[in-house]
Amino acid sequence: MALTAEALPAQLRREIVQLARTPRLLVACDYDGTLAPIVADPTQAKPLPESVHALRSLAALPATTTAVISGRALRDLATLSRLPAEVYLVGSHGSEFDVGFVHELQPEATQLRTELQRGVQDVVRGKDGVTLEAKPASIAVHVRRAEPDVAHEVLEAVRNGPGKWDGVSVTEGKAVIELSVVQTDKGNALDTLRHQVGATAAVFLGDDVTDEKAFARLHGPDLGIKVGEGDTLAHYRVNDASDVATVLAFLMEERRTWLYGEQAPPIERLTMLSNERTVALLTPDARVTWMCHPGPDSAAVFADLLGGPGAGHFSVRPHGGGGTQRSPLPLGQRYVPNTMTVETRWSRLLVTDYLAHGTDSHRTDLVRVISGSTTADVEFAPRPEFGQVPVRLTAEAGGLRVLGTSEPMVLYSPGVQWEITSDGMHESARAVLELTEGSPVVLELRCGTDDLSPGEPEPERRDLADRYWSDWMKTLTLPEVERDLVARSALTLRGLCNSDTGGIMAAATTSLPEEIGGVRNWDYRYCWLRDGAMTAQALVTLGSTQEAEAFLDWLHRVLETLPGPERLHPLYTLQGTGLGPEAVIDSLPGYAGSRPVRVGNLADQQVQLDVFGPVVELIAHLAQATGRIRDVDWELVKAMAEAVSQRWFEPDHGIWEERDVPRHHVYSKVMCWVTLDRAIKLAAAYDRDEDPSWRPLRDQIAQDVVKNGWHPDVQAFTTAYEGSDLDAASLHVGLSGLIDPADERFQATVTAIEAELRSGSTVYRYRRDDGLPGDEGGFHLCAAWLIEAYLLIGRRTEAEELFQQIVDTAGPTGLLSEEYDPIAERSLGNHPQAYSHLGLIRCAQLLSA
């Protein structure tokens, strides 16, 4: 039997697509006439193999439950259907469950059941074609094979005889009447299942009168499908059991695609667009897969990256793809040198993308220039608020207007003829462009305005955007080693900076997984004190100081809102405010099925005592680059030193933000030492007053680290004072200068970390149980630290080899994610990640020295 979804009504297909995207799905159906075609002999009613396969496949999917609710006795249903154990079976119209709550009959009900069987036997005795089916709590009378007049006579006699006894419930179906000594109702059974599995939506398919009680219980996003003729409460109807198989197969494919992602592009192959305020991500075939508005930490307009096409995208491709014919893959994708403008090229088709500069702070303008000498397909599917609000599109002379959003939004596209379609909740627009050489089509997505009038000519907008980046690049001094890759890393770091506020994002995305299919999915679209300071410091070392000054000004404003510097949180929004509660977007399945998708980050409530050190280290590098220290920055130095004096002796959650009990982390203590050490050196170099308490406290912290951080049995500085586990961050005992890199204890620590945490081309943070399920990849930043440690102890060959391996993991446009899986040889984690790029810059500089 060929299952063709196109045979189903178009509106039903749209409903199934929407249903497939519910977080927890219950799929339930009747048996006879639904899974199995009606046959003369009920004992020969076999389910269609295609339906069995679809139910089995659905049951195997995460957050998906399947069940058959039948009037048959449970034992007969199980024997006849031979459905796999993953499919729940409910018999006797809901009075028999196989999932742990079978009704136990009370003695009086057992007695009534016995009397009922005798009474019904008396009624049907001698009636040809009438059969009785005895069940644990009921008696069913089947008249399908009886002559019509006999069937009518028997049914009337049962209704008016035993059917009227006290304590007897009557359920009638097609050519069957069932008498039960317990309440039986397929609607109750459906509700019981829904409650047990926590379903957010259910679908029920059935053909019988008894199925109407289940249809009556459907509500909200639920879907009811009637099989065959007859009055029904269901909103949709199909013809027969073969159509049921088609519905189940289509639902299974849509559900599987939604849960696991449809050919999710490798993370390292995603390319970032950026302007002074926000970011967007492109797939290798020019699909805008991620963009938020009004800021990069706002809700997504396009969340295809975390939810597939239904979560919003903006695609351009050669004409003819889709269906059985796939679009040709691009010939390549690249950044225009020294810019954040991206070109994706096919034969006879070029798509050029950039985020416009010079707009108002509340605006996000994405410009797409489509040129060539061919036919191109464009699909525009905005899904604001992570796709959680309905979207309507209207076509006007100047382009498309997006309706139903809290923020105004238009697509300026004069002359383009759009076809608008709906999936039942959202509308999308498609267009076919006939391109001629020298006459590009320009599409401008304007978020934050409803203006569809012509704006500045596109070539001028492009020139403004490109010059912003290329002029800045001219101010940098790049190392000789991997010069082009360092240049791209510098642009990436600059692209994560917000020129309006001075805040610096840790990464451009949320919830890209640290393990495919795992739960270690975090939101990095915020400004961590540590990450921001390290990013700004990397740019200072390349010759750009404006980002550091803006970041320090941002931090000074944050401090003004606090009772004391020791109360700094580890991270804030780009505006310098506290984060809202961490939440989960249940409607998104996550990248390649990696759930949950999180927004917000609980780490903002943690204690992380290492954050003060990178801030003072940044100020020291900035002062060295400019030859002076600003008064406001010296105030920050004193504030950071004061925070250390108040809290250095406390346990904390550490650099890796473990969601576990606080410990005395070696790295945190080292960074407290760095805070005071750099403060002392800054005071001496720039004629500032040194607090007399700084030196003795610095020495006390150093002695504490050496005494309690070194583990003689492990022959290494360990993660924390309380254990023997290793952590790559403990390399900073030597990298910071707290102990001499020539010290045997540092060299032993390098060797121990190499042995336990390095795996081929990457270095893991640690191998301990951190209280979260699943695994993660190695961290590019940790590999960069090990490279620096190798160089400090004279192992240059190993440093060069590991650096080359990091370089080889970069994507085709030069971007690095947070982590790398050396077994699967794929990138993991949020992307692009500031840590990874600043680590690469540092290593290239050291190897060029």
C-alpha positions in Angstrom: 0.0 0.0 0.0 1.4 3.4 -1.0 1.1 6.1 1.6 0.8 9.5 0.0 0.2 12.4 2.4 -1.0 14.5 -0.6 -4.1 12.4 -0.7 -5.2 13.9 2.7 -7.1 17.2 2.7 -4.8 20.2 2.7 -6.2 21.6 5.9 -5.9 18.3 7.7 -2.2 18.2 6.7 -1.7 21.6 8.1 -3.3 20.6 11.4 -1.1 17.5 11.6 2.0 19.6 11.0 1.0 21.9 13.9 0.1 19.0 16.2 3.5 17.3 15.5 5.2 20.3 17.1 3.6 20.0 20.5 6.1 19.4 23.3 4.4 16.1 24.6 2.1 14.3 22.1 -0.5 11.6 22.8 -1.6 9.6 19.7 -4.6 7.4 20.4 -7.0 5.5 18.2 -9.7 2.9 18.1 -8.9 -0.6 16.8 -11.7 -2.1 14.7 -12.5 0.0 11.6 -9.5 2.3 12.4 -6.3 0.3 12.7 -7.9 -2.9 11.4 -10.5 -2.9 8.5 -13.9 -4.2 9.4 -14.3 -7.9 8.6 -17.2 -10.3 8.9 -15.3 -12.5 11.5 -14.1 -10.2 14.3 -11.5 -12.8 15.3 -9.8 -12.2 12.0 -9.5 -8.4 12.2 -5.8 -7.7 11.7 -4.3 -4.3 11.8 -2.7 -2.9 8.6 1.1 -3.4 8.8 1.7 0.3 7.8 -0.3 1.5 10.8 1.5 -0.8 13.1 4.9 0.4 11.8 3.8 4.1 12.2 2.5 3.5 15.8 5.7 1.7 16.7 7.8 4.5 15.2 5.8 7.2 17.0 6.1 5.4 20.3 9.9 5.2 19.9 10.1 9.0 19.6 10.9 11.1 22.7 8.0 12.9 24.4 5.5 10.9 22.3 3.0 8.3 23.6 0.8 6.0 21.5 -2.3 4.1 22.6 -5.1 1.9 21.3 -8.5 2.4 23.1 -10.8 -0.4 22.0 -14.1 -2.0 23.0 -12.5 -5.4 22.8 -11.3 -7.2 26.0 -7.7 -6.3 26.7 -6.5 -9.9 26.4 -8.2 -10.3 23.0 -6.9 -6.9 21.8 -3.4 -7.8 22.7 -3.6 -11.2 21.1 -5.2 -10.0 17.9 -3.3 -6.7 17.3 0.1 -8.1 18.2 1.2 -4.4 18.7 4.6 -3.8 20.3 4.9 -3.2 24.0 5.6 0.4 23.4 2.0 1.0 22.4 -0.4 1.2 25.4 -3.5 -0.9 25.1 -6.8 0.0 26.7 -9.6 -2.5 26.5 -13.3 -2.7 27.2 -14.0 0.9 26.3 -11.6 2.1 29.0 -12.2 -0.2 31.9 -9.1 -2.3 31.3 -5.6 -0.7 31.2 -2.3 -2.3 30.6 -0.4 0.5 32.3 -0.6 -0.3 35.9 -4.1 0.6 37.0 -6.5 -2.3 36.0 -9.8 -2.0 37.8 -10.2 -4.5 40.6 -13.9 -5.5 40.8 -15.6 -5.3 44.2 -17.4 -8.5 45.3 -20.8 -7.1 44.5 -19.6 -6.1 41.0 -18.3 -9.6 40.5 -21.6 -11.1 41.5 -23.5 -8.7 39.2 -21.1 -9.6 36.3 -22.0 -13.3 36.8 -25.7 -12.6 36.9 -25.4 -10.4 33.8 -23.7 -13.1 31.8 -26.5 -15.5 32.6 -29.2 -13.0 31.8 -27.7 -12.1 28.4 -27.2 -15.8 27.5 -31.0 -16.3 28.1 -31.8 -13.5 25.8 -29.6 -14.6 22.8 -30.1 -18.4 23.2 -31.0 -19.9 19.8 -30.4 -16.6 17.8 -28.3 -17.5 14.7 -25.3 -15.2 14.0 -25.3 -13.6 17.4 -22.1 -14.1 19.5 -21.2 -13.1 23.1 -17.9 -11.8 24.1 -17.1 -12.1 27.8 -14.8 -9.5 29.3 -13.5 -9.1 32.9 -16.1 -6.4 33.7 -18.6 -6.6 30.9 -20.5 -8.7 28.3 -20.6 -7.7 24.6 -23.3 -8.9 22.3 -22.2 -8.9 18.6 -24.9 -9.1 15.9 -22.8 -8.3 12.8 -23.3 -11.7 11.3 -27.0 -12.0 12.2 -29.9 -11.4 9.9 -31.2 -7.8 10.2 -34.5 -8.7 11.9 -32.7 -11.0 14.3 -30.1 -8.4 15.1 -32.8 -5.8 15.8 -34.8 -8.2 18.0 -31.7 -9.1 20.1 -30.5 -5.5 20.6 -34.0 -4.4 21.7 -34.2 -7.3 24.1 -30.8 -6.6 25.6 -31.6 -2.9 25.9 -34.9 -3.4 27.6 -33.8 -6.4 29.7 -30.4 -6.7 31.3 -29.4 -3.2 30.0 -31.9 -1.7 32.5 -30.6 -3.5 35.6 -29.2 -1.3 38.4 -25.4 -0.9 38.2 -25.2 -1.8 34.5 -23.7 0.6 32.0 -24.7 0.3 28.4 -22.4 1.2 25.4 -23.6 0.8 21.9 -21.5 0.6 18.8 -21.8 -0.6 15.2 -23.6 -4.0 15.4 -22.7 -4.4 19.1 -24.1 -3.6 22.5 -21.9 -3.9 25.6 -23.1 -4.2 29.2 -20.6 -3.4 31.9 -20.6 -3.5 35.7 -18.2 -0.5 35.8 -18.4 2.9 34.2 -16.8 2.6 30.7 -16.0 5.6 28.6 -13.3 6.1 25.9 -13.3 9.8 26.8 -12.4 9.0 30.4 -9.7 6.6 29.2 -8.2 9.3 26.9 -8.2 11.8 29.8 -6.5 9.3 32.1 -3.8 8.6 29.5 -3.4 12.4 28.9 -2.9 13.0 32.6 -0.5 10.2 33.1 1.9 11.2 30.3 1.4 15.0 30.7 0.4 15.4 27.0 0.2 19.0 25.8 -1.9 17.8 22.8 -3.7 14.7 21.7 -5.0 13.2 18.4 -7.7 10.5 18.4 -8.9 8.5 15.4 -12.0 6.4 15.5 -14.9 5.1 13.4 -17.5 4.0 16.0 -20.3 5.6 17.9 -18.4 4.8 21.1 -15.5 7.0 19.9 -17.6 10.1 20.1 -17.1 10.2 23.8 -13.3 10.5 23.1 -13.9 13.2 20.4 -16.0 15.1 23.0 -13.0 15.3 25.3 -10.7 16.9 22.7 -10.0 20.6 23.2 -7.4 23.3 22.4 -4.7 22.0 20.0 -6.1 18.5 20.0 -7.2 16.8 16.8 -10.1 14.5 16.2 -10.4 12.4 13.0 -13.5 10.4 12.2 -13.1 7.3 10.0 -15.9 6.7 7.6 -19.5 8.0 7.5 -21.8 9.1 10.2 -22.4 12.1 12.4 -19.4 13.1 14.5 -17.9 15.7 16.8 -14.5 15.3 15.1 -13.5 18.2 12.9 -11.9 16.0 10.2 -12.8 12.9 8.4 -11.0 10.2 6.4 -12.4 7.3 4.4 -11.0 4.1 5.9 -8.2 2.2 7.7 -5.8 2.8 4.8 -6.3 6.6 5.2 -5.6 6.1 9.0 -2.3 4.5 8.1 -1.5 7.5 5.9 -2.4 9.9 8.7 -0.2 8.1 11.2 2.7 7.8 8.8 2.6 11.5 7.9 2.3 12.4 11.6 5.3 10.2 12.4 7.5 11.8 9.7 6.5 15.3 10.8 7.1 14.6 14.4 10.4 12.9 13.8 11.6 15.8 11.7 10.5 18.4 14.3 12.1 16.5 17.1 15.5 15.7 15.5 15.9 18.5 13.0 15.9 18.2 9.3 19.6 17.9 8.3 20.7 20.4 10.9 23.8 22.1 9.4 27.1 21.5 11.3 27.5 24.2 13.8 31.0 25.2 12.6 29.5 25.9 9.1 27.2 28.6 10.4 28.3 32.1 9.6 27.6 35.2 11.6 26.4 38.6 10.4 26.9 41.5 12.7 26.6 45.3 12.9 27.1 47.5 15.9 24.2 46.1 17.9 23.0 42.7 16.9 23.8 39.4 15.0 22.2 36.9 12.6 23.4 33.5 11.5 23.4 32.0 8.0 23.5 28.4 7.0 26.0 27.4 4.2 23.1 27.6 1.7 22.1 31.2 2.5 19.2 30.5 4.9 18.8 33.0 7.7 18.5 30.5 10.5 18.8 32.7 13.6 18.1 36.4 14.2 16.6 38.1 17.3 15.1 41.6 17.6 15.3 44.2 19.0 18.5 42.9 20.5 20.6 39.8 20.2 19.3 38.6 23.6 15.6 39.2 22.6 13.2 36.7 21.4 14.0 35.2 18.0 12.4 36.3 14.7 14.0 33.4 12.9 14.7 30.3 15.1 15.1 27.7 12.4 18.4 26.8 14.0 16.6 25.5 17.1 13.3 24.4 15.6 13.5 23.7 11.9 11.8 25.7 9.2 8.5 25.9 11.1 10.3 28.1 13.7 11.1 30.8 11.2 13.6 31.3 8.4 14.4 33.4 5.4 15.8 31.4 2.4 17.1 32.0 -1.0 18.0 29.2 -3.4 18.2 28.3 -7.0 14.7 27.6 -8.5 13.4 24.1 -8.6 14.4 22.7 -5.2 11.9 21.1 -2.9 9.8 17.9 -3.3 11.8 15.1 -4.9 14.2 17.6 -6.6 16.8 19.1 -4.3 18.4 22.4 -4.9 22.1 22.2 -5.9 24.5 22.9 -3.1 26.3 26.2 -3.2 29.8 26.4 -4.7 31.0 28.2 -1.7 30.4 30.8 1.0 32.8 33.4 2.2 33.2 36.7 4.0 34.1 39.7 1.9 37.7 40.3 3.3 37.9 42.6 6.3 34.1 42.9 6.6 31.1 41.1 8.1 29.4 40.8 4.7 28.8 37.3 3.5 28.6 36.0 -0.1 27.0 32.6 -0.9 27.6 31.5 -4.5 26.0 29.1 -6.9 26.6 28.9 -10.6 24.8 32.0 -12.0 23.5 33.0 -8.5 25.1 35.2 -5.8 23.4 36.1 -2.5 25.1 38.9 -0.5 24.0 39.4 3.1 24.8 42.0 5.7 23.3 43.8 8.6 23.0 47.5 7.9 24.9 50.1 9.9 23.8 53.7 10.8 20.2 52.8 11.7 18.4 53.9 14.8 19.1 51.9 17.9 15.7 50.3 17.9 16.1 49.1 14.2 17.5 45.9 12.8 17.9 46.0 9.0 18.9 42.8 7.2 19.9 43.4 3.6 19.9 40.6 1.1 21.1 41.3 -2.5 20.3 38.5 -5.0 22.1 38.7 -8.3 22.9 36.6 -11.3 21.4 35.3 -14.5 19.0 32.5 -13.4 15.7 31.9 -11.5 15.7 31.9 -7.7 13.2 30.9 -5.1 12.7 33.1 -2.0 10.8 32.0 1.1 10.1 34.5 3.9 8.8 32.9 7.1 9.1 35.2 10.1 8.1 33.7 13.4 8.5 36.4 16.1 8.6 35.5 19.8 10.2 32.1 19.0 7.1 31.3 16.8 4.7 31.6 19.7 2.4 34.3 18.2 0.4 33.9 15.0 1.8 35.8 12.1 0.0 37.4 9.2 1.5 38.9 6.1 0.0 41.4 3.7 1.4 42.4 0.3 1.7 46.1 -0.6 3.4 48.0 -3.4 6.6 48.3 -1.5 6.7 44.8 -0.1 5.3 42.8 2.8 3.9 43.9 6.1 4.2 41.6 9.1 1.1 41.7 11.3 0.5 40.4 14.8 3.8 41.3 16.3 4.7 43.6 19.2 7.5 45.1 17.2 6.7 46.6 13.7 8.3 44.7 10.9 8.3 44.9 7.1 10.1 43.4 4.1 10.9 46.1 1.6 10.8 44.3 -1.8 9.3 46.6 -4.5 8.3 44.8 -7.6 8.5 41.3 -6.2 5.3 39.2 -6.6 4.6 37.2 -3.4 2.4 34.2 -2.9 1.2 34.1 0.7 0.3 30.7 2.3 -0.8 29.6 5.8 0.0 26.6 7.9 -3.1 27.3 10.1 -1.2 29.5 12.6 1.5 31.4 10.6 1.7 32.8 7.1 4.7 32.6 4.9 5.5 34.3 1.6 7.2 32.8 -1.5 8.4 34.4 -4.6 10.1 33.3 -7.8 12.7 35.8 -9.1 13.8 36.0 -12.7 17.3 37.4 -12.5 19.2 39.1 -15.2 22.9 40.1 -15.1 23.4 43.6 -13.8 20.0 43.9 -12.2 20.1 42.6 -8.7 17.0 42.2 -6.5 17.3 43.8 -3.1 15.3 42.6 -0.1 15.5 44.6 3.1 14.0 43.2 6.3 13.3 46.2 8.5 12.6 45.3 12.1 11.5 48.1 14.4 9.7 50.2 11.7 6.6 49.9 9.5 8.2 52.1 6.8 7.9 50.6 3.3 9.1 53.6 1.5 12.4 53.6 -0.5 15.5 54.2 1.6 19.1 54.9 1.0 20.4 53.2 -2.2 21.7 49.7 -1.4 25.2 50.3 -2.8 25.6 53.2 -0.3 24.3 51.1 2.6 26.7 48.3 1.6 29.6 50.7 1.4 28.8 52.1 4.9 28.7 48.6 6.4 31.9 47.4 4.8 33.9 50.6 5.6 32.8 50.3 9.3 34.7 47.0 9.5 37.5 47.5 7.1 38.5 50.9 8.6 38.6 49.3 12.0 40.7 46.4 10.7 43.3 48.9 9.5 43.9 50.0 13.1 45.0 46.5 14.2 48.4 44.8 14.4 48.0 41.2 13.5 50.5 38.4 14.2 52.2 36.5 11.3 51.0 33.1 12.4 47.5 32.4 10.9 47.1 36.1 10.1 43.8 35.7 8.1 42.2 33.5 10.8 43.3 35.9 13.5 41.7 38.8 11.5 38.5 36.8 11.3 38.7 36.1 15.0 39.1 39.8 15.7 36.1 40.7 13.6 34.1 38.0 15.3 35.0 39.4 18.7 34.2 42.9 17.6 30.9 41.6 16.2 29.9 40.3 19.6 30.3 43.9 21.1 27.4 46.2 21.5 28.4 49.8 20.6 25.3 51.3 22.3 26.1 49.9 25.8 29.6 48.6 25.8 28.4 45.1 26.8 30.0 42.1 25.1 28.2 38.8 24.4 29.8 35.5 25.3 28.4 34.0 22.1 25.8 34.7 19.5 23.3 31.9 20.3 21.4 30.1 22.9 21.1 26.3 23.5 23.4 24.9 20.8 24.2 21.7 22.6 27.3 20.5 24.3 26.2 17.0 23.4 23.9 16.2 20.5 20.6 15.2 22.0 21.7 16.2 25.5 20.4 18.7 28.0 23.6 20.9 28.5 22.1 23.7 26.4 22.7 27.2 27.8 21.9 30.8 26.8 25.2 32.7 26.1 23.7 35.9 24.7 24.7 38.0 27.7 27.6 39.8 29.1 29.8 37.8 31.6 32.3 40.0 33.4 35.0 37.4 32.8 34.2 36.7 29.1 33.7 40.4 28.4 37.0 41.4 30.0 38.9 38.7 28.3 37.4 39.6 24.9 38.2 43.3 25.3 41.7 42.4 26.4 42.3 40.3 23.3 41.3 43.3 21.2 43.6 45.6 23.1 46.5 43.3 22.4 45.7 43.7 18.7 45.6 47.5 18.9 42.0 48.4 19.5 41.2 50.0 22.8 37.7 51.5 22.3 35.9 48.2 23.1 37.8 47.9 26.4 37.0 51.5 27.4 33.3 51.0 26.5 33.2 47.7 28.5 34.8 49.2 31.5 32.3 52.1 31.4 29.5 49.5 31.2 30.9 47.8 34.3 31.2 51.1 36.1 27.5 51.7 35.5 26.7 48.2 36.8 28.6 48.9 40.0 26.7 52.1 40.6 23.6 49.9 41.1 25.1 47.7 43.8 25.7 48.2 47.5 29.3 47.0 47.1 31.6 45.5 44.4 31.7 42.2 46.2 28.0 41.8 45.2 28.7 41.7 41.5 26.9 39.0 39.7 28.8 36.9 37.1 26.8 38.2 34.2 24.3 40.8 33.1 22.3 41.8 30.1 24.0 43.8 27.4 22.2 46.8 28.9 23.8 46.1 32.3 20.6 44.9 34.0 19.9 41.7 35.9 18.6 38.7 34.0 15.0 37.5 34.3 14.3 34.0 35.4 15.7 31.1 33.3 12.9 29.7 31.1 12.4 26.8 28.7 10.8 27.3 25.2 8.9 24.0 25.1 7.6 24.6 21.6 11.2 24.3 20.1 12.7 20.9 19.7 16.3 22.2 19.9 19.2 21.8 17.5 19.2 18.3 16.2 16.7 17.4 18.9 18.7 18.7 21.8 16.3 19.9 24.4 15.5 22.0 26.4 15.9 25.3 24.6 16.7 27.8 27.3 16.4 31.5 27.6 18.0 33.3 30.5 20.8 31.8 32.6 20.6 30.8 36.2 24.4 31.4 36.6 23.6 35.1 37.2 22.7 34.1 40.7 25.9 32.2 41.4 28.9 33.2 43.4 32.0 33.3 41.0 34.9 34.9 42.8 37.3 34.7 39.7 35.5 37.5 37.9 37.5 40.3 39.5 40.9 39.2 38.2 40.1 39.4 34.4 38.8 43.0 35.0 42.0 44.2 36.6 44.0 42.3 34.0 42.1 44.1 31.3 42.8 47.5 32.9 46.5 46.7 33.1 46.6 45.8 29.4 44.6 48.9 28.5 47.0 51.1 30.5 50.0 49.6 28.9 48.5 50.2 25.4 47.5 53.8 26.1 50.3 54.8 28.5 47.9 55.9 31.1 45.2 54.7 33.5 41.9 56.6 33.5 40.7 57.7 36.9 37.4 55.8 36.5 39.4 52.6 35.7 41.6 53.1 38.8 38.4 53.3 40.8 37.4 50.0 39.3 40.7 48.5 40.3 40.2 49.5 43.9 36.6 48.2 43.8 37.8 44.8 42.5 40.5 44.6 45.1 38.0 45.5 47.8 35.7 42.7 46.5 38.6 40.2 46.8 39.4 41.3 50.4 35.7 40.8 51.3 35.2 37.3 49.8 38.3 35.5 48.6 38.2 32.9 51.3 34.7 31.7 50.4 33.9 28.7 48.3 32.2 29.5 44.9 30.8 27.9 41.8 33.9 28.6 39.7 34.6 29.6 36.1 32.5 26.6 34.8 29.4 27.6 36.7 28.7 24.1 38.0 25.1 23.7 39.2 26.4 21.9 42.3 27.6 22.8 45.8 30.3 25.6 45.9 33.9 24.5 46.4 37.2 26.2 47.0 38.3 26.3 43.3 42.0 26.8 42.6 41.3 29.0 39.5 39.1 31.3 41.6 41.7 31.7 44.2 44.4 32.4 41.5 42.2 35.1 40.0 41.8 36.7 43.4 45.6 36.7 43.6 45.7 38.2 40.0 43.4 41.0 41.1 45.8 42.2 43.9 49.0 41.5 42.0 48.0 43.6 39.0 46.6 46.3 41.2 50.0 46.6 43.0 51.8 46.7 39.6 49.4 49.3 38.2 49.9 51.5 41.3 53.6 51.4 40.9 53.6 52.0 37.1 51.1 54.9 37.0 51.8 56.7 40.3 48.7 55.7 42.1 48.2 55.1 45.8 48.6 51.4 46.7 46.4 50.2 49.6 48.7 48.9 52.3 46.6 45.8 52.7 47.1 44.5 49.2 50.6 43.1 49.4 50.1 41.0 52.6 46.7 39.7 51.3 48.3 38.9 47.9 51.0 36.8 49.6 48.5 35.2 51.9 46.3 34.0 48.9 49.4 32.7 47.1 50.5 30.7 50.1 46.9 29.4 50.5 46.8 28.2 46.9 50.2 26.5 47.0 49.4 24.8 50.3 45.9 23.6 49.6 45.7 23.5 45.8 48.6 21.1 45.3 47.7 17.4 45.7 50.9 15.3 46.3 49.2 12.0 45.4 47.9 13.4 42.1 51.1 15.4 41.5 49.1 18.3 40.2 47.2 21.4 41.2 43.7 20.1 41.3 40.3 21.6 40.6 39.6 22.5 44.2 41.0 22.2 47.7 38.4 19.5 48.5 39.3 16.9 45.9 41.7 15.1 43.7 40.0 15.8 40.3 41.7 17.8 37.6 40.6 21.0 35.8 42.3 22.7 32.8 41.6 26.1 34.5 44.2 25.1 37.2 46.9 25.7 34.6 46.6 29.4 35.5 48.6 28.7 38.6 51.6 29.1 36.2 50.0 31.0 33.4 49.2 33.9 35.8 52.6 34.0 37.4 51.4 32.9 40.8 54.2 30.3 40.7 57.2 30.3 38.4 56.5 28.2 35.2 59.8 26.6 35.8 58.5 25.2 39.1 58.3 21.4 38.9 54.8 21.4 40.3 53.6 23.5 37.4 55.3 21.2 34.9 53.8 18.2 36.7 50.4 19.8 36.5 50.8 20.3 32.7 51.7 16.7 32.3 48.8 15.5 34.5 46.2 17.6 32.6 47.6 16.6 29.3 47.3 12.9 30.3 43.8 13.1 31.7 42.1 15.9 29.8 43.6 16.1 26.4 42.0 14.0 23.7 43.6 14.5 20.3 42.8 17.9 19.0 41.1 19.2 22.1 41.2 19.5 25.9 38.3 18.9 28.2 37.5 21.1 31.1 37.4 18.2 33.5 36.2 14.6 33.7 34.3 14.7 37.0 30.6 14.3 37.7 29.3 17.8 37.8 25.7 16.9 38.7 24.3 17.1 35.2 23.5 14.2 32.9 25.3 13.5 29.7 28.7 14.5 28.3 30.3 17.4 26.6 33.0 18.2 24.1 36.5 19.6 24.7 36.9 23.3 25.0 38.9 25.3 22.5 39.8 27.7 25.3 41.2 24.9 27.4 43.3 23.8 24.4 44.6 27.3 24.1 45.6 27.3 27.7 47.5 24.1 27.3 49.3 25.6 24.2 50.4 28.5 26.3 51.5 26.2 29.1 53.5 24.1 26.6 55.3 27.2 25.4 56.1 28.3 29.0 57.8 25.0 29.8 59.6 24.7 26.5 57.5 22.2 24.6 57.0 24.3 21.4 56.5 21.3 19.1 53.5 20.1 21.0 52.2 23.7 21.1 52.4 24.1 17.4 50.8 20.7 16.7 47.9 21.4 19.0 47.4 24.9 17.6 47.2 23.5 14.1 44.6 21.1 15.2 42.5 23.9 16.6 42.9 25.8 13.3 41.7 22.7 11.4 38.4 22.7 13.4 37.4 26.1 12.3 34.5 26.3 9.8 34.9 27.3 6.2 34.4 31.0 7.0 36.8 30.9 10.0 34.4 30.7 12.9 34.8 28.6 16.1 32.2 27.3 18.4 32.7 26.7 22.1 33.6 23.0 22.0 34.8 20.1 19.8 33.9 16.4 19.8 37.2 14.7 18.7 35.4 11.3 18.2 32.6 12.5 16.0 34.9 15.3 14.6 32.2 18.0 14.9 31.8 21.3 16.7 29.5 21.7 19.7 28.1 24.5 21.9 27.1 28.1 21.2 28.6 29.7 18.1 30.6 31.7 17.4 32.1 31.7 20.9 34.2 34.6 22.2 36.4 32.3 24.4 37.4 30.2 21.4 38.4 33.2 19.2 40.3 35.0 22.0 42.2 31.8 22.7 43.1 31.4 19.1 44.4 35.1 19.0 46.5 34.6 22.1 48.1 31.4 20.8 48.9 33.0 17.4 50.5 35.9 19.1 52.6 33.7 21.3 53.7 31.5 18.4 54.6 34.6 16.4 56.8 36.0 19.1 
